[in-house]
C-alpha cells in the first residue's frame, strides 16, 4: 500500500493572517514527487490540548505525520509537549540535544534554550548526519520547525525515508468549459474508475478554459486513459498535453 | 463574545502540491481585520464523506465556517453534497439559481451546469445584491468557490456580516535572540495574562532577530502591556515598534 501523510501546522501567525504558509505547500509538492499521498492538512493554534488531540488523530489515520512550528524556546512553543501528551508519555531531556545546544550557544546558553533539548519519552532522533540539529521522530510523527529555511533543510535530510511508487501525471488543456467537459470526464471514469481525475477551470487564461489532470501509479493505465480521453474529445477542444 | 471562524479547503489540487492555497491566506487576513478569530483550517480531499464529517465538526465548534472549492459542474465537485450530508438534509434545486444559470449560459446550458443550481435543503442565498451568483449559506456554513478571483468577489459581498470588535496589534522588533527573550516574555505574561503574545525569529534579517507581536481587543490593556514590555527590555535590545 502506498504511504499516506498528514500535515499539522501549529501557528497562530497563520490563523491570524500575519504570514502565509510556505511549509505545507513545499511539503505537498515534495511528497507528491516521492509518491506519498497527502490526505489532510490542519492549521491549529499554539495550544497544547488542541495539538495533542490533532496529533493523536493524525497519527492514527496516516502512515506518517509532519508537524511544523512551535519548537523554539519561548512560551508559545508547545508542540513537543502536545505530541508527548498525544502519545501519553512525559517529556525527557536528551543528552545529545543538550550537547548540541551547549556547543552552539556556549556561554550564551539559557534555561529557555534547554527547552529545545526536550522530547517525548521514547522518541528517536533522525537525519542528524547532515543537519546541525536532528529531527525528533515520535512513533510516526516527525516534528519539524516553522522557519521555512530550516524546515526544508531538515526535510531534505530525511526525504529518502518516504520514497514510494511514483504517481504519474498528464495535464490536458482544453478550450471547452466545464459544463460541456463534465460528460467527457464522467464517461472516462466509467471506463477508468481507478483514474485520479481533476478538473481546474482557468478564468483569466486566454489559451485554455480548463486544465484536466489525469493521474495513476500505473503508467500503462494512465497512458490508456489519456489516449481514450483524447480520442473522445470533440474536434477543436484540445489545446495541449503536458 | 467575539466570533470564531473555521475554514475548510476542499482540494485535491492543494494536497497533491499542484497549487498553493490563496483563499485561506486571504480569508485569515480579512477576518483578522474584521476582528474574527480564525481557530482552525483544514485541507481535505474532494470526497463526500470526509467533507461531511469535517463540516459537521467545524459547524459545531465555530460561530461561522467557510468552505472553499468543489462547487463546479464536474465529478469532483462534491462540496455542496458534503455539506447537505453533514446537516442531514437532501439537495434541492433553487429556482433563482436555475434562472441565473439560464441567463448566463443560454443555449449552451447543460445538465452538468444545472448541478450548480443545487443547494442543501433549508439553505439561504446571501450577497446576491452585488455579485452575479449569490453565496449559499447552510446554517453557519458559507459555501465559497475555489477560484481565487471569485472567492474574493463573493467574500467582499458578505464581509460586513462578520465585523466584530477589532483586535489591536503592536509589533516589537528586537536585537536579542529567543533564548534570552523568553524570560521577558514569560514575565510579561505573568502581569498581562490575557495578552496574545507571539514570538517569531527571523534568521536572515540583519535588522532584528525576533519580531514580537502583542495583541488584545482592549486597546488600553495592549498599551499598558507594550509600555511595560519596552520598559523591561535590556538596553540596546529594542530595534523598532510598529
Interface residues (C-beta under 8 A of the other chain):
Chain A: X12 X13 X14 X15 X16 X17 X18 X19 X20 X21 X24 X25 X28 X29 X30 X31 X32 X33 X38 X39 X40 X41 X42 X43 X44 X45 X72 X73 X74 X75 X76 X105 X108 X109 X110 X112 X113 X115 X147 X149 X150 X167 X177 X178 X179 X180 X181 X182 X183 X185 X186 X189 X196 X197 X198 X199 X200 X201 X203 X204 X213 X215
Chain B: X12 X13 X14 X15 X16 X17 X18 X19 X20 X21 X24 X25 X28 X29 X30 X31 X32 X33 X37 X38 X39 X40 X41 X42 X43 X44 X45 X72 X73 X74 X75 X76 X105 X108 X109 X110 X112 X113 X115 X147 X149 X150 X167 X177 X178 X179 X180 X181 X182 X183 X185 X186 X189 X196 X197 X198 X199 X200 X201 X203 X204 X213 X215
